[in-house]
Amino acid sequence: MKYEKAQNILPESIIEIIQKYTDGSYIYIPRKNENKKSWGENTETKRYLKERDNEIFNKYLLGVAVETLSEQYFLTESSIRRIIRKEKSD
């Protein structure tokens, strides 16, 4: 999200109306529902986590212990178990 100066994008009449409600403070104007993006859509994070989870599951199938995976990926054992359950169901 980037900040825009109101005077650069809004007519003066609208700025005056907004100033009646909030003078000089920051406000957040949400996106329209049809323009919303899903989590991770703008970055590679979603893809990276899917690949990591798949890698964890494959190592588990090869016999690597949950405790070892936890240490390798710096995750709690419960997180590793959650990832394994999720990958099994996919």
Buried (B, 14 or more C-beta within 10 A) or exposed (E): EEEEEBEEEBEEEEEEEBEEEEEEEEEEEEEEEEEEEEEEEEEEEEEEEEEEBEBBBEBBEEEBEBEEBBEEBEBEEEBBBEBBEEBEEE
